[in-house]
Amino acid sequence: MKKLIFLISVLNLCNFNALLSQTLVESADGITVEIRSTEKIITIGGSITETVYALGFGDNVIATDQSSTFPPRVFSLPRVPYVRNLSSEGILSLGSTLIFSSDEANPKSAIEQIRDAGTPVLLVEDKESLQGVIDKIEKIAKALGAENRAENIIQDNKAYYNRADSLVQHLNEKPKVLFILAVRGTSSFMVAGDNTGAQKMIELAGGINAFKSFEGYKNVSNESIMAENPDYILVMETRSSEITNGLNTTPGINSINAVENNKIISMDGNYLLGFGPRFGNAILDLIQFLHPQIEI
């Protein structure tokens, strides 16, 4: 009888310790998510995917969404729909044990359906700042039990950020930079205004965003672009050819300083605007483009 009581006590203690060792992480939507297994991970959102890989869990990733482009090995994995156009059926069919997603994921009903089916979904906030990058890395690292590796990544980003800030503080001049997100047809350009990731990266790299009179991304007139006459034009690699062609073939636009002087900068979209684990490197690279005289 004593042995039985002892065995029951041991089992109860084990169950108690198991409860204590559960990883509970608060999702960006306020829901506490219990992390039961990291064996089969789906990542949704480019910087989310990058962070999981940077933390050493790339081998556990079984699928990513269409916005994930780094590291290149993600292209060999199954792809779920784009982060803002999710479908619960396709995601659930993959049998994941954990899903990390940007909090920009939509529709929200798909997230609810996945959770209702028993798969933990941790939404991670996308904030376009150094602190946002740190928070993102720490949140994912806690879920993965990778806090030590996260600290190394965070310290590297802080060092690169501080280096960039020091370089920018000593600039005598700051070039005007126009970020073009897309071209409509051949001559209508969608550009970055205030309170955008592009504007923040331009300013962190010692540039002046060409448009500050509006927030977000919007189409502007060719006359407005000509009036601003930017020194540089910044675009994403995936749209570089069509945007460059539009710039060179649109009367008036093809005579602004950036186009005439061939100062069109093309960078990987997730690298430039992802605010992920390569954030600090991206700032320094953009500084080098905008200020080629500087030794990084």
Backbone torsions as a table, in degrees:
resi	resn	phi	psi	omega
1	MET	NA	-42.3	179.0
2	LYS	-63.1	-38.6	179.4
3	LYS	-64.4	-38.7	179.7
4	LEU	-65.5	-44.1	178.3
5	ILE	-62.0	-41.4	179.3
6	PHE	-62.7	-42.6	-179.1
7	LEU	-64.2	-42.5	178.4
8	ILE	-63.1	-38.9	179.4
9	SER	-64.1	-42.4	179.4
10	VAL	-63.4	-43.2	179.9
11	LEU	-64.2	-41.4	177.7
12	ASN	-63.2	-39.4	178.7
13	LEU	-65.1	-40.4	178.4
14	CYS	-63.1	-42.8	179.0
15	ASN	-64.2	-38.8	178.4
16	PHE	-63.6	-43.9	179.0
17	ASN	-65.7	-35.2	179.0
18	ALA	-64.1	-40.3	177.8
19	LEU	-63.6	-40.0	-179.9
20	LEU	-65.1	-31.4	-174.4
21	SER	-88.1	-4.2	177.9
22	GLN	-60.9	140.6	176.8
23	THR	-93.2	114.0	178.5
24	LEU	-112.4	124.9	-177.6
25	VAL	-129.5	136.8	179.6
26	GLU	-82.0	125.3	177.8
27	SER	-76.0	159.4	-178.6
28	ALA	-62.3	-19.9	178.1
29	ASP	-94.1	13.6	173.9
30	GLY	88.2	-2.0	-179.6
31	ILE	-88.0	134.9	176.2
32	THR	-81.5	121.7	-176.4
33	VAL	-104.8	127.9	177.0
34	GLU	-90.6	119.7	178.9
35	ILE	-90.4	109.4	-177.1
36	ARG	-99.0	-30.7	-178.1
37	SER	-156.4	138.7	175.2
38	THR	-110.2	19.8	-174.2
39	GLU	-67.8	-40.9	-176.6
40	LYS	-129.8	103.2	-173.3
41	ILE	-108.8	138.0	167.6
42	ILE	-111.8	133.7	178.7
43	THR	-114.2	135.5	-177.2
44	ILE	-128.7	111.4	-175.4
45	GLY	117.2	129.4	-174.1
46	GLY	-55.1	-49.3	-177.0
47	SER	-72.8	-26.8	175.4
48	ILE	-64.5	-47.3	178.7
49	THR	-60.3	-47.8	179.5
50	GLU	-57.1	-41.3	-176.9
51	THR	-67.1	-43.2	178.2
52	VAL	-59.9	-42.7	177.9
53	TYR	-66.7	-43.1	-179.4
54	ALA	-61.9	-29.0	179.9
55	LEU	-84.0	1.9	173.1
56	GLY	92.1	16.7	-177.4
57	PHE	-112.9	24.1	-179.7
58	GLY	-61.0	-34.6	-179.3
59	ASP	-68.3	-16.8	-179.8
60	ASN	-90.1	-9.8	-177.8
61	VAL	-79.1	123.9	-178.4
62	ILE	-105.7	-12.3	178.0
63	ALA	-167.2	155.4	176.3
64	THR	-136.2	169.5	178.0
65	ASP	-90.3	175.4	-174.7
66	GLN	-66.3	-21.0	-178.6
67	SER	-82.1	-8.5	-177.7
68	SER	-85.5	121.5	-176.1
69	THR	-128.2	-0.4	-178.1
70	PHE	-143.9	139.1	-2.5
71	PRO	-71.8	165.9	-174.6
72	PRO	-55.5	-25.4	-177.1
73	ARG	-64.0	-14.8	179.7
74	VAL	-64.1	-23.7	-177.3
75	PHE	-71.8	-11.8	177.0
76	SER	-90.0	-3.0	-178.0
77	LEU	-97.9	159.6	171.8
78	PRO	-59.0	148.0	-177.8
79	ARG	-116.8	130.6	172.7
80	VAL	-94.6	167.7	-176.7
81	PRO	-59.4	164.7	179.0
82	TYR	-54.3	147.7	-173.4
83	VAL	-51.7	-33.3	-178.2
84	ARG	-95.5	10.5	-178.4
85	ASN	-144.8	53.8	-172.2
86	LEU	-77.5	156.8	175.0
87	SER	-132.2	121.9	-175.5
88	SER	-67.3	-34.6	-175.7
89	GLU	-61.0	-49.7	-178.7
90	GLY	-64.8	-37.7	-179.7
91	ILE	-67.9	-44.8	-178.9
92	LEU	-65.2	-29.9	-178.4
93	SER	-65.8	-16.9	-177.5
94	LEU	-83.8	-12.7	174.9
95	GLY	68.7	38.9	179.9
96	SER	-74.4	157.1	176.3
97	THR	-101.7	-10.4	-178.5
98	LEU	-161.5	137.8	176.8
99	ILE	-123.7	126.0	169.8
100	PHE	-102.1	132.7	-179.7
101	SER	-143.3	147.6	169.0
102	SER	-60.4	147.4	178.2
103	ASP	-71.8	-3.6	175.9
104	GLU	-83.0	1.3	-177.8
105	ALA	-60.5	138.9	177.7
106	ASN	-147.5	157.4	-5.6
107	PRO	-73.5	153.6	-179.3
108	LYS	-64.5	-26.8	178.6
109	SER	-61.8	-32.6	178.3
110	ALA	-66.3	-40.8	177.8
111	ILE	-62.1	-43.5	179.7
112	GLU	-62.5	-41.7	-179.8
113	GLN	-65.0	-39.0	179.0
114	ILE	-66.3	-43.1	177.8
115	ARG	-65.1	-41.6	-179.9
116	ASP	-62.2	-27.6	178.9
117	ALA	-80.1	-5.7	174.6
118	GLY	103.9	2.6	179.4
119	THR	-94.4	122.8	179.1
120	PRO	-65.0	133.3	176.4
121	VAL	-123.9	118.2	177.8
122	LEU	-104.4	111.6	176.4
123	LEU	-85.2	133.2	-176.8
124	VAL	-118.5	129.1	-175.8
125	GLU	-69.4	136.6	175.7
126	ASP	-101.6	101.4	177.1
127	LYS	-115.2	134.7	-172.2
128	GLU	-91.7	72.9	-179.4
129	SER	-162.6	167.3	176.2
130	LEU	-59.8	-44.7	-179.9
131	GLN	-63.9	-35.6	176.8
132	GLY	-62.8	-40.7	177.2
133	VAL	-62.7	-45.1	-179.7
134	ILE	-62.2	-46.8	-179.7
135	ASP	-60.4	-40.9	-179.4
136	LYS	-63.2	-47.5	-179.1
137	ILE	-64.0	-43.9	-178.7
138	GLU	-65.0	-39.6	-179.6
139	LYS	-63.6	-48.3	-179.4
140	ILE	-67.4	-39.2	-179.8
141	ALA	-63.1	-39.1	178.6
142	LYS	-61.7	-41.9	179.6
143	ALA	-65.6	-31.9	-177.7
144	LEU	-93.3	-9.0	-175.3
145	GLY	69.3	35.7	-175.2
146	ALA	-119.5	40.0	-174.8
147	GLU	-62.1	-38.0	-178.3
148	ASN	-64.7	-45.2	179.3
149	ARG	-65.8	-36.4	178.8
150	ALA	-61.4	-40.1	-178.2
151	GLU	-62.2	-37.7	177.5
152	ASN	-63.8	-43.4	179.5
153	ILE	-64.6	-42.0	-179.4
154	ILE	-64.4	-43.7	-179.9
155	GLN	-64.3	-37.8	176.2
156	ASP	-62.2	-44.4	179.8
157	ASN	-64.2	-39.4	177.0
158	LYS	-62.8	-42.1	-179.4
159	ALA	-64.2	-45.2	179.3
160	TYR	-65.2	-40.7	178.9
161	TYR	-61.7	-46.1	179.9
162	ASN	-65.8	-36.6	176.9
163	ARG	-63.9	-45.0	178.5
164	ALA	-61.8	-43.7	-179.7
165	ASP	-62.0	-40.4	179.1
166	SER	-63.8	-41.1	179.5
167	LEU	-65.5	-43.0	-178.0
168	VAL	-66.3	-36.1	-179.1
169	GLN	-62.3	-23.7	-176.7
170	HIS	-100.4	10.2	179.7
171	LEU	-76.6	140.1	175.2
172	ASN	-88.1	-31.4	-179.9
173	GLU	-135.9	149.2	177.4
174	LYS	-123.6	123.2	-178.8
175	PRO	-73.5	153.4	174.9
176	LYS	-85.8	128.8	-174.4
177	VAL	-122.7	131.1	176.4
178	LEU	-107.4	119.3	173.4
179	PHE	-94.8	123.3	177.2
180	ILE	-108.0	118.9	-179.7
181	LEU	-79.9	-39.7	-177.3
182	ALA	-159.9	162.4	174.2
183	VAL	-119.7	131.8	178.8
184	ARG	-98.2	121.4	-174.0
185	GLY	69.1	-124.9	178.1
186	THR	-123.1	-3.5	-172.6
187	SER	-149.8	19.7	175.9
188	SER	-120.7	117.7	-170.0
189	PHE	-109.2	132.0	174.2
190	MET	-96.1	124.1	-171.2
191	VAL	-125.6	168.2	-178.7
192	ALA	-89.6	130.4	173.4
193	GLY	-102.8	-150.6	-179.0
194	ASP	-76.5	159.6	176.3
195	ASN	57.1	45.8	174.9
196	THR	-126.8	160.2	176.8
197	GLY	-61.3	-37.9	179.8
198	ALA	-63.2	-45.3	178.9
199	GLN	-59.8	-41.6	-178.6
200	LYS	-66.9	-41.1	178.9
201	MET	-67.3	-40.4	178.0
202	ILE	-59.1	-45.7	-178.5
203	GLU	-70.2	-38.0	176.8
204	LEU	-62.7	-28.7	-179.2
205	ALA	-93.5	11.8	175.6
206	GLY	80.9	32.4	176.1
207	GLY	-118.8	173.1	176.2
208	ILE	-116.9	123.6	178.9
209	ASN	-67.3	132.4	-172.8
210	ALA	-64.1	-33.7	-176.5
211	PHE	-119.6	122.3	179.0
212	LYS	-125.2	1.7	-174.3
213	SER	-82.6	-5.2	178.7
214	PHE	-147.2	165.0	178.6
215	GLU	-106.4	151.1	177.4
216	GLY	81.9	-159.6	-179.5
217	TYR	-112.1	131.9	179.7
218	LYS	-152.3	159.8	175.1
219	ASN	-73.6	136.8	177.3
220	VAL	-125.4	160.3	-179.3
221	SER	-73.2	153.4	176.6
222	ASN	-61.8	-33.3	179.2
223	GLU	-63.4	-36.7	178.8
224	SER	-65.9	-41.9	178.6
225	ILE	-64.7	-42.1	179.5
226	MET	-64.5	-36.1	179.7
227	ALA	-68.4	-36.3	179.0
228	GLU	-73.7	-34.3	175.8
229	ASN	46.7	64.8	-175.1
230	PRO	-64.9	153.1	176.4
231	ASP	-79.2	-32.9	179.4
232	TYR	-134.0	152.3	171.3
233	ILE	-121.2	131.5	-177.5
234	LEU	-114.0	130.3	-179.1
235	VAL	-138.2	165.4	174.6
236	MET	-87.6	144.6	-176.4
237	GLU	-54.0	-41.6	-175.2
238	THR	-64.5	-19.9	-178.7
239	ARG	-117.9	11.1	-174.0
240	SER	-61.1	-47.0	-175.1
241	SER	-63.0	-48.4	-177.0
242	GLU	-68.6	-36.4	179.6
243	ILE	-70.4	-43.3	179.5
244	THR	-61.8	-40.7	177.5
245	ASN	-62.5	-43.0	178.0
246	GLY	-61.9	-40.4	179.3
247	LEU	-64.5	-41.8	-175.6
248	ASN	-76.8	-18.5	-175.5
249	THR	-109.8	0.6	-179.6
250	THR	-96.5	115.2	179.8
251	PRO	-54.9	137.2	-178.2
252	GLY	89.6	-53.5	177.3
253	ILE	-64.2	-35.7	-177.9
254	ASN	-72.9	-0.1	178.7
255	SER	-111.1	2.4	177.7
256	ILE	-72.7	159.5	-172.9
257	ASN	-53.2	-48.1	-174.6
258	ALA	-62.0	-37.6	-178.7
259	VAL	-77.5	-45.7	179.7
260	GLU	-60.0	-36.7	-178.1
261	ASN	-92.6	6.2	179.1
262	ASN	54.3	44.0	178.1
263	LYS	-105.5	66.0	177.6
264	ILE	-110.7	115.3	-175.9
265	ILE	-98.0	129.2	178.7
266	SER	-116.2	125.2	179.4
267	MET	-135.3	151.6	175.7
268	ASP	-57.3	132.1	-174.7
269	GLY	-61.3	-46.3	179.8
270	ASN	-68.2	-32.8	178.3
271	TYR	-67.8	-45.2	-177.2
272	LEU	-74.0	-43.9	-169.4
273	LEU	-116.1	4.8	-175.2
274	GLY	-77.5	-26.1	-176.4
275	PHE	49.5	54.3	179.1
276	GLY	-116.0	-153.8	-175.3
277	PRO	-67.2	-13.1	177.4
278	ARG	-101.6	14.6	-176.4
279	PHE	-52.2	-52.6	-177.9
280	GLY	-61.5	-41.0	177.7
281	ASN	-62.5	-39.4	-178.2
282	ALA	-63.5	-39.2	178.1
283	ILE	-62.4	-47.1	-178.7
284	LEU	-63.1	-39.0	177.7
285	ASP	-64.4	-40.8	179.3
286	LEU	-67.9	-36.6	174.6
287	ILE	-58.6	-43.3	-179.3
288	GLN	-62.6	-37.4	177.2
289	PHE	-67.2	-45.2	-174.5
290	LEU	-79.7	-25.1	-177.1
291	HIS	-133.9	69.8	-174.3
292	PRO	-61.1	-15.6	179.6
293	GLN	-78.2	-13.5	-176.9
294	ILE	-83.8	138.0	172.7
295	GLU	-93.2	114.1	-178.0
296	ILE	-73.0	NA	NA
